[in-house]
Amino acid sequence: LFLAGDLNRLARVLDTYPDVCVDLAPGRYLYPALSQSPERARDFFSSYQDRILFGSDGFWFPSSVDYLAPADLDENCLRAMELRKFLETDETFVNPFALEKGRVPTVQGLRLPPRVLRAVCWENGNRLFGHTPRRVSE
């Protein structure tokens, strides 16, 4: 859990447990929580850039899984692109995961520095998992 709404608590967890990493699978709370204070979020990402992994929160479930909402390829790609826009720009845009219409209807992007984006979006995953795909069962 990223604890986007309590970055001080998350910092304590990361400082206490040096092997812990978090991902950005943007649950409904992530965008608005980080958007409330983009400067603080940017500072957090810069401080912990080697411990944060890109995650798009894609749902690749077969239609037979009826307790989780499946999404098709286009919808999953859109989710990943929205997260990239949130991380890369300081644009204000419609909250892609608004819980209710009218409640936090827009969010502001973080405009992370290129070195932080590179770490979060590529280097950390490559460092932890390698760049060669493997079967899940391995």
C-alpha positions in Angstrom: 0.0 0.0 0.0 1.5 3.3 -1.1 0.1 5.4 1.8 -0.2 8.4 -0.5 -2.4 10.2 2.0 0.3 9.9 4.7 3.7 10.3 3.1 5.3 10.9 6.5 4.2 7.5 7.7 5.4 5.9 4.5 8.7 7.5 4.9 9.1 6.0 8.3 8.2 2.6 6.9 10.8 3.0 4.2 13.4 4.3 6.6 12.8 1.5 9.0 12.8 -1.3 6.5 15.5 -0.7 3.8 14.4 -3.7 1.6 10.7 -2.5 1.3 9.6 -1.0 -2.0 6.2 0.4 -3.0 4.4 0.5 -6.3 2.2 3.1 -7.9 -0.7 1.0 -8.8 -3.1 3.9 -8.6 -6.0 2.9 -6.5 -8.7 5.5 -6.2 -6.9 7.4 -3.5 -3.5 7.9 -5.1 -4.1 10.7 -7.5 -6.1 13.0 -5.2 -3.8 12.4 -2.2 -0.6 13.2 -4.0 -2.2 16.0 -5.9 -3.1 17.9 -2.7 0.5 18.8 -2.2 2.5 18.2 -5.5 5.6 19.8 -4.0 5.6 17.5 -1.0 4.9 14.5 -3.3 7.8 15.6 -5.7 10.2 15.8 -2.7 9.0 12.3 -1.5 9.6 10.8 -4.9 13.0 12.4 -5.2 14.0 11.1 -1.7 12.8 7.6 -2.3 13.1 7.3 -6.1 15.0 4.0 -5.7 12.2 2.4 -3.7 9.2 3.2 -5.9 8.1 1.0 -8.8 5.7 2.0 -11.7 2.5 0.1 -11.6 -0.5 0.8 -13.7 -3.2 -1.1 -11.7 -4.1 -3.0 -14.9 -6.8 -5.6 -14.6 -6.0 -8.5 -16.8 -8.6 -10.9 -15.5 -10.7 -13.3 -17.7 -14.4 -12.4 -17.9 -15.1 -15.5 -15.8 -13.7 -13.6 -12.7 -16.9 -11.8 -11.9 -15.8 -10.3 -8.5 -13.2 -8.0 -10.1 -14.0 -5.6 -12.9 -12.0 -6.8 -16.0 -10.7 -4.2 -18.4 -9.8 -4.6 -22.0 -6.4 -3.8 -23.5 -7.5 -0.3 -24.5 -8.7 0.6 -21.0 -5.6 -0.8 -19.4 -3.4 1.2 -21.8 -5.4 4.4 -21.0 -4.8 3.8 -17.3 -1.1 3.6 -17.8 -1.1 6.7 -20.0 -3.1 8.6 -17.3 -0.5 7.6 -14.7 2.3 8.7 -17.0 0.6 12.1 -17.5 0.2 12.5 -13.8 3.9 11.7 -13.1 5.4 13.6 -16.1 3.4 16.8 -16.3 1.9 19.5 -14.0 -1.3 19.6 -15.9 -4.7 19.7 -14.1 -6.9 17.0 -15.5 -10.0 15.0 -14.8 -9.4 12.5 -11.9 -9.3 9.1 -13.7 -10.4 7.3 -10.6 -12.9 9.7 -9.0 -14.9 7.9 -6.3 -17.9 10.0 -6.8 -18.8 12.6 -9.4 -17.9 16.0 -8.0 -15.7 14.7 -5.2 -12.1 15.5 -6.2 -13.1 15.9 -9.8 -9.6 17.1 -11.0 -6.0 16.3 -10.0 -2.8 18.1 -10.7 0.2 16.2 -12.1 3.5 16.0 -10.2 6.0 16.9 -13.0 8.7 14.6 -11.6 12.3 15.3 -12.7 13.6 13.1 -15.5 16.1 11.3 -13.3 13.2 10.3 -10.9 11.0 9.2 -13.8 13.8 7.1 -15.1 14.3 5.4 -11.8 10.5 4.8 -11.0 9.4 3.8 -14.5 12.3 1.6 -15.6 15.5 1.3 -13.5 14.0 0.0 -10.3 12.0 -2.7 -11.9 15.0 -3.7 -14.0 17.2 -3.8 -11.0 14.8 -5.9 -8.9 13.5 -8.2 -11.6 15.9 -8.1 -14.5 15.1 -7.1 -18.1 14.5 -10.7 -19.4 10.9 -11.9 -19.1 10.4 -15.0 -17.0 7.5 -17.3 -16.4 5.5 -16.5 -13.3 6.0 -20.1 -12.0 9.8 -19.7 -12.0 
